[in-house]
Amino acid sequence: MKEIRPLVTTDTTLTVPGSKSLTQRALIAAALANGESILQYPLASEDTEYTSQALAAMGITVTPGQEQWRVEGKGGVIATPEQEIFLGNNGTATRFLTSVAALGHGIFTINGDQRMHERPIKPLMEALAGWGVAIRSLHNTGCPPVAIAAKGIKGGKTLLPEGKSSQYLSSLLLVAPYAEQPAELLVAGEVLSKPYVSMTLAVMRDFGLEVTANSELNHFLIPQGCYQARKYAVEGDASSASYFWAAAAVTGGRVTVANVPSPSLQGDAVLVEILARMGCAVERFAAGITVTGSKELRGVEVDMGDCPDVVPTLAVVAGFAKGRTVIKNIAHLRIKECDRLHVMVTELAKLGIRAEEQPDAMIIAGRDGNSPLSGAEIDTYNDHRIAMSFAVAGLMVPGVRIRGEGCVGKSFPDFWKRFELLY
């Protein structure tokens, strides 16, 4: 258990690990490229280790180094693994590698831990089936484990039945250039987390393939081709940076994250704009972003459909603002590592922060709507973002203790060490 020491204020400059989202996308593109790619400043974490090991099982060599990894791409040739591919609770890798496996020839089984067995993948399965892929959910639940009788992807037109998880869409886009005929992809319903789709398109472009997309990001024409091996630098992770910007916000201090550029490929960098609306000062420069907190934060109403991973961070900050905060369009938080919408409301209440859970929204009473706050043991539900967001609360509320604090290894293995830099 990790007890957080309260902090009066801070004036700190630091860096964060490489973006998890960009690392995983770049790993897939490099693995499908022809030749050796070098990924600079990638994220070394539990999730990216799962991805690397799975690629190795498919015949792709990933050689990690201290600040760069070498990836030996096989031009879209995928070997058949000797055993099932286990990906823990790595939702991104599970969705991405299901499509990569479809490029192979043979039987592939993609599995994960118990929580992954509850996280839906049926829309992706249906879209792959439209491209001629034989795929089934082994428990008939529409969730992993899944089995793919792979014989390549035919291409042509297919429909993704829903856009609630951008990971389905990104998964299909990343492999589509290797289809037997030019691929066309349509998405039914609202596309959530659009910045993650834009990020995927940017990575594909950087590796040499240009997709034609409409402005709503629900219709794509993907040319046939092969990614080009290259050297690729990974931005610092904006989701990881959010906890440090939030620390500046709640303490009235100043924090510079020196390796999340502005502009960034990552939608989660929008958190600094929301913090500015709440009263913080934001300074942007080529390599990083500085947030200076305000003596009086203000509540906001905001649609977070495009950046769900920083909702826990914002929810904690909102508990220390004046006036209520309404966070809308976040039903997709329920299919993350845990039901983050429900969990945030539950754990905030332990501190005395009143929050209301709605089907697709969260309403947080600001400090003027709460009785005095008190410390508590925070359950993390083995979710890295719950642990890191409540660390921020502990800077202001004495006695906050984080249970299962090691879950940060999923995306930010040395989080607690870097968190100490705030003091």
C-alpha positions in Angstrom: 0.0 0.0 0.0 1.3 3.5 -0.9 0.5 6.4 1.3 0.7 9.8 -0.4 2.3 12.7 1.4 0.4 16.0 1.1 2.1 18.8 -0.8 1.8 22.6 -0.2 2.9 23.5 -3.7 5.4 22.5 -6.4 7.7 24.0 -9.1 9.0 21.1 -11.1 10.2 20.2 -14.6 10.2 16.5 -15.6 9.7 14.0 -18.4 7.3 11.1 -18.8 7.8 7.8 -20.6 6.9 7.4 -24.2 3.3 7.3 -25.3 1.7 3.9 -24.8 -0.7 4.5 -27.7 2.0 5.6 -30.1 4.4 2.8 -29.1 1.8 0.1 -29.7 0.8 1.5 -33.1 4.5 2.0 -34.2 5.3 -1.6 -33.1 2.5 -2.9 -35.4 3.6 -0.7 -38.4 7.3 -1.6 -37.9 6.4 -5.3 -37.6 4.5 -5.2 -40.9 7.2 -3.1 -42.6 9.9 -4.7 -44.7 13.2 -4.4 -42.9 14.6 -2.9 -39.7 12.9 0.0 -38.0 14.2 1.8 -35.0 11.7 3.1 -32.4 13.2 5.9 -30.3 12.0 6.6 -26.7 9.3 3.9 -26.8 7.4 3.0 -23.6 8.7 -0.1 -21.8 5.8 -1.3 -19.7 3.7 -4.4 -19.0 1.4 -3.6 -21.9 4.1 -3.0 -24.5 6.0 -6.1 -23.3 2.8 -8.2 -24.0 2.7 -6.7 -27.5 6.4 -7.3 -28.2 6.2 -10.9 -26.9 3.1 -11.6 -29.1 4.9 -10.2 -32.2 7.9 -12.4 -31.4 5.5 -15.4 -31.4 4.4 -14.3 -34.8 7.9 -14.3 -36.1 8.8 -10.6 -35.6 12.0 -9.9 -33.7 11.8 -6.9 -31.3 15.1 -6.1 -29.7 14.8 -3.6 -26.8 17.4 -1.1 -25.8 17.6 1.6 -23.2 16.2 4.4 -25.4 15.5 2.6 -28.6 14.1 -0.7 -29.9 14.9 -2.4 -33.1 12.1 -4.2 -34.9 12.8 -6.6 -37.8 9.7 -6.3 -40.0 8.8 -9.2 -42.3 6.8 -7.2 -44.9 3.4 -8.5 -43.7 4.5 -12.2 -43.3 3.0 -13.6 -40.1 4.2 -16.9 -38.6 1.8 -19.2 -36.9 2.5 -19.3 -33.1 3.1 -22.6 -31.4 0.7 -21.8 -28.6 -2.0 -19.2 -27.7 -1.1 -15.6 -27.5 -1.8 -14.2 -24.0 -2.1 -10.5 -23.6 -3.2 -10.0 -20.0 -5.6 -7.0 -19.8 -4.0 -5.2 -22.7 -7.1 -4.1 -24.6 -5.2 -2.3 -27.4 -2.9 -5.2 -28.1 -5.8 -7.7 -28.0 -7.7 -5.7 -30.7 -4.7 -4.9 -32.8 -3.1 -8.3 -32.8 -6.4 -10.0 -33.6 -6.3 -8.3 -36.9 -2.6 -8.9 -37.4 -3.2 -12.6 -36.8 -5.8 -12.6 -39.6 -2.9 -11.9 -42.0 -1.3 -15.2 -41.2 -2.1 -18.8 -42.3 -3.1 -21.2 -39.6 -4.9 -21.3 -36.3 -4.3 -18.3 -33.9 -5.8 -18.0 -30.4 -5.8 -14.6 -28.7 -6.5 -14.7 -24.9 -6.2 -12.5 -21.9 -7.0 -12.4 -18.2 -10.4 -12.5 -16.6 -11.2 -8.9 -17.1 -10.2 -9.2 -20.8 -12.9 -12.0 -21.0 -15.4 -9.3 -20.2 -14.3 -6.7 -22.7 -16.1 -6.8 -26.0 -14.5 -7.5 -29.3 -17.6 -8.6 -31.3 -17.7 -5.5 -33.5 -14.1 -6.1 -34.6 -14.9 -9.7 -35.3 -17.9 -8.8 -37.5 -15.8 -6.3 -39.5 -13.1 -8.8 -40.0 -15.7 -11.4 -41.1 -16.7 -8.9 -43.8 -13.2 -9.1 -45.1 -13.4 -12.9 -45.3 -11.8 -13.7 -41.9 -13.0 -16.8 -40.1 -13.1 -15.8 -36.4 -15.1 -16.8 -33.4 -15.4 -16.1 -29.7 -14.5 -19.3 -27.9 -17.0 -18.7 -25.1 -19.6 -17.3 -27.5 -19.6 -14.1 -25.5 -18.4 -11.7 -28.1 -15.3 -11.3 -25.9 -11.9 -13.0 -25.8 -10.6 -15.6 -26.1 -11.0 -15.6 -29.8 -9.8 -18.1 -32.4 -8.8 -17.1 -36.0 -8.5 -19.6 -38.8 -6.3 -17.3 -40.7 -5.7 -17.3 -44.4 -5.1 -13.6 -45.1 -7.6 -10.7 -45.5 -9.6 -10.5 -48.7 -10.3 -6.7 -48.5 -13.0 -5.0 -50.4 -15.8 -3.3 -48.4 -16.7 -4.1 -44.8 -18.7 -2.4 -42.0 -17.6 -1.9 -38.4 -21.0 -2.0 -36.6 -20.1 0.6 -34.0 -17.4 3.1 -33.2 -17.6 3.0 -29.4 -14.0 1.8 -29.2 -11.6 3.5 -31.5 -9.3 0.4 -31.0 -11.5 -1.7 -33.3 -11.2 0.9 -36.0 -7.4 1.4 -35.6 -6.9 -2.3 -35.6 -8.6 -2.7 -39.0 -6.8 0.3 -40.5 -3.4 -0.9 -39.5 -3.7 -4.2 -41.4 -5.9 -3.1 -44.3 -3.0 -2.3 -46.7 -2.1 -6.0 -46.7 -5.5 -7.1 -48.0 -5.7 -9.1 -51.2 -7.6 -6.2 -52.8 -8.0 -2.5 -52.0 -10.0 -2.2 -48.7 -12.9 0.1 -47.9 -14.1 0.5 -44.3 -17.3 2.1 -43.1 -18.3 2.7 -39.5 -21.9 2.7 -38.2 -22.9 5.1 -35.4 -20.8 7.7 -33.7 -17.0 7.3 -33.7 -15.7 8.0 -30.2 -12.1 8.8 -29.3 -11.5 10.3 -32.8 -8.0 11.6 -31.8 -6.9 8.0 -31.4 -8.0 7.3 -35.0 -6.2 10.4 -36.2 -3.1 9.1 -34.4 -3.4 5.8 -36.2 -3.6 7.5 -39.6 -0.6 9.7 -38.7 1.5 6.6 -37.8 0.5 4.9 -41.0 1.4 8.0 -42.9 4.8 8.2 -41.2 5.5 4.6 -42.2 4.7 5.4 -45.8 0.9 4.7 -46.4 -1.7 7.3 -46.9 -5.4 6.5 -46.1 -8.2 8.5 -47.6 -10.7 9.4 -44.9 -13.8 11.6 -44.7 -14.1 14.4 -42.0 -16.4 12.3 -39.8 -13.8 9.5 -39.7 -16.4 6.9 -40.6 -15.5 6.1 -44.2 -12.0 5.0 -45.2 -10.3 3.9 -48.5 -7.1 2.1 -47.7 -4.6 1.4 -50.6 -2.7 -1.8 -50.9 1.0 -1.5 -49.9 3.7 -2.2 -47.5 4.9 0.0 -44.6 8.4 1.4 -45.1 11.0 0.6 -42.3 12.2 3.8 -40.7 13.5 5.5 -37.6 10.5 6.7 -35.5 10.5 8.9 -32.4 7.7 8.4 -29.9 6.3 11.4 -28.1 6.1 11.5 -24.3 2.8 10.1 -23.1 0.1 12.8 -22.6 -2.1 10.5 -20.4 0.9 10.0 -18.1 1.6 13.7 -18.1 -1.9 14.4 -17.1 -1.2 13.5 -13.4 1.6 16.0 -13.2 -0.4 18.8 -14.8 -3.2 18.0 -12.4 -0.8 18.2 -9.5 0.0 21.8 -10.6 -3.7 22.5 -10.8 -4.7 21.3 -7.4 -1.7 22.7 -5.5 -1.5 26.0 -7.3 2.0 25.1 -8.3 3.9 24.9 -11.6 4.8 21.8 -13.5 6.5 21.5 -16.9 6.3 18.2 -18.7 9.3 18.6 -21.1 8.6 15.9 -23.7 4.9 16.2 -24.7 5.1 18.5 -27.7 2.7 21.1 -28.7 1.0 20.4 -31.0 0.8 16.7 -30.1 -0.6 13.6 -31.9 -2.3 12.6 -28.7 -5.8 13.7 -28.0 -5.2 13.5 -24.2 -3.1 16.6 -24.4 -6.5 18.5 -24.5 -6.6 18.2 -20.7 -4.4 21.3 -20.5 -7.0 23.3 -22.4 -9.7 22.1 -19.9 -7.4 23.1 -17.0 -7.1 26.5 -18.6 -10.9 26.8 -18.6 -10.8 25.9 -14.9 -8.4 28.8 -14.2 -4.9 27.4 -14.8 -2.3 29.2 -16.9 -0.8 27.1 -19.8 2.4 27.7 -21.6 3.3 25.7 -24.7 6.6 25.3 -26.4 8.0 23.0 -29.1 9.0 20.2 -26.8 6.7 20.5 -23.8 3.9 22.1 -21.9 3.8 24.0 -18.6 0.7 24.2 -16.3 0.5 26.7 -13.5 -2.3 26.2 -11.0 -4.8 28.7 -9.9 -5.8 29.7 -6.3 -9.4 29.1 -7.3 -10.2 26.4 -9.8 -13.6 26.6 -11.4 -15.9 23.7 -12.3 -16.6 23.0 -16.0 -19.0 21.1 -18.2 -17.1 19.1 -20.8 -17.6 16.4 -23.4 -14.9 13.8 -23.0 -15.9 11.3 -25.6 -12.6 11.8 -27.5 -10.3 11.5 -24.5 -11.6 9.0 -22.0 -8.2 8.1 -20.5 -7.9 11.5 -18.8 -11.4 11.4 -17.3 -10.1 10.0 -13.9 -7.5 12.8 -13.8 -10.1 15.5 -14.5 -12.6 14.0 -12.0 -10.0 14.3 -9.2 -9.2 17.9 -10.1 -12.9 18.7 -10.2 -13.2 17.7 -6.6 -11.0 20.7 -5.6 -12.7 23.2 -7.9 -15.4 25.7 -7.0 -18.7 24.7 -8.5 -19.8 21.4 -10.0 -18.2 19.7 -13.0 -20.2 17.7 -15.5 -18.2 15.2 -17.6 -20.3 13.9 -20.5 -20.3 11.2 -23.2 -18.2 8.7 -21.2 -20.2 5.5 -21.3 -17.2 3.9 -23.0 -15.3 4.2 -19.7 -17.3 1.1 -18.6 -15.3 -1.2 -20.9 -11.9 -0.1 -19.8 -9.6 -2.0 -17.4 -12.4 -1.6 -14.9 -15.8 0.3 -15.1 -14.0 3.6 -14.6 -17.2 5.6 -14.5 -18.6 3.7 -11.5 -15.2 3.2 -9.8 -14.4 6.9 -9.8 -17.7 7.9 -8.2 -17.2 5.1 -5.6 -13.7 6.0 -4.7 -14.2 9.8 -4.7 -17.0 9.3 -2.1 -14.4 7.6 0.2 -12.6 11.0 0.4 -15.9 12.9 1.0 -16.1 14.2 -2.6 -19.7 13.9 -3.8 -20.1 12.6 -7.3 -23.1 11.3 -9.2 -23.0 8.4 -11.7 -25.2 8.6 -14.7 -25.3 6.1 -17.6 -22.9 8.2 -19.7 -21.8 11.0 -17.5 -20.4 11.9 -14.1 -21.3 15.0 -12.0 -18.7 16.0 -9.4 -19.5 18.5 -6.6 -16.7 21.0 -6.1 -15.2 21.8 -2.8 -18.0 24.2 -2.0 -20.5 21.3 -2.3 -18.5 18.9 -0.1 -18.1 18.5 3.7 -14.4 18.5 4.9 -12.4 15.9 3.0 -10.6 13.0 4.8 -8.1 10.3 3.8 -9.0 6.8 3.0 -7.8 3.6 1.4 -8.4 3.7 -2.3 -9.1 0.5 -4.2 -7.5 0.5 -7.6 -9.3 -2.5 -9.2 -6.0 -3.3 -10.8 -6.4 -0.2 -13.0 -3.3 1.9 -13.4 -5.3 5.1 -14.1 -7.3 4.8 -10.9 -4.1 4.5 -8.9 -2.3 7.5 -10.6 -5.3 9.9 -10.5 -5.9 9.3 -6.8 -2.2 9.9 -6.1 -3.1 13.5 -7.2 -5.9 13.6 -4.6 -3.4 12.6 -1.9 -1.4 15.8 -2.5 -4.3 17.7 -1.0 -6.0 15.3 1.4 -3.9 13.8 4.2 -4.1 10.1 4.7 -4.8 8.9 1.1 -3.5 5.3 0.7 -3.4 3.5 -2.6 -3.9 -0.2 -2.5 -2.4 -2.4 -5.2 -0.1 0.5 -6.3 2.0 -1.8 -8.5 -0.7 -1.8 -11.2 0.9 1.4 -12.6 3.4 -1.0 -14.3 0.8 -1.4 -17.1 1.7 2.0 -18.5 4.1 3.8 -16.2 6.4 1.4 -14.3 8.4 4.2 -12.5 5.4 6.4 -11.8 6.0 6.5 -8.0 9.7 7.4 -8.5 8.8 10.3 -10.8 5.9 11.4 -8.6 8.4 12.1 -5.9 9.9 14.8 -8.1 6.9 17.0 -7.3 8.2 17.3 -3.7 
